[in-house]
Amino acid sequence: MTSMVFYEKPGCASNRRQKQQLRAAGFALQVRDLLSEPWTREQLRPFFAERPVAEWFNRAAPAIKSGAIDPQALDAEQALALLLAQPLLIRRPLISCGHLRMAGFDPLALNALLPEDRLAQLAASPEGCAHGDHGHGRCAAPGSSR
């Protein structure tokens, strides 16, 4: 079984579905709270690899949706400063598995980590909260606690 660290926003329905898929595919998950993790620049930056800065952000975050923050207008240093100050802005989930670090749920990249007999177990899953924008630091989906 392949071990993976999965950084989530607690209570997020999309993250819950993603974790179910990963476990069903044979991954052993260490689940951590993305919002309370004591991130540093050195720890966070590798999750974004060579992705454009705008793709580092959670498009469903209230500050992004309202236009208060425009990820397209930021350079890498500005973006990291914002993400460290406001972890709700970080694209999720963040996944660490062996040498791989990734932001967002990428079934193709994750399938590449599976043995051949487990391939194609993962399907695309929305990255934002399936319950819409609540304007809260945590998802307030029905049945979840804030």
Secondary structure, DSSP 4 states (H G I P E B T S, - for coil): -EEEEEEE-TT-HHHHHHHHHHHHTTEEEEEEETTTS---HHHHGGGGTT--GGGGB-TTSHHHHTTSS-GGG--HHHHHHHHHH-GGGB-S-EEEETTEEEES--HHHHHTTS-GGGTT------SS-TT---SSSS---TT---
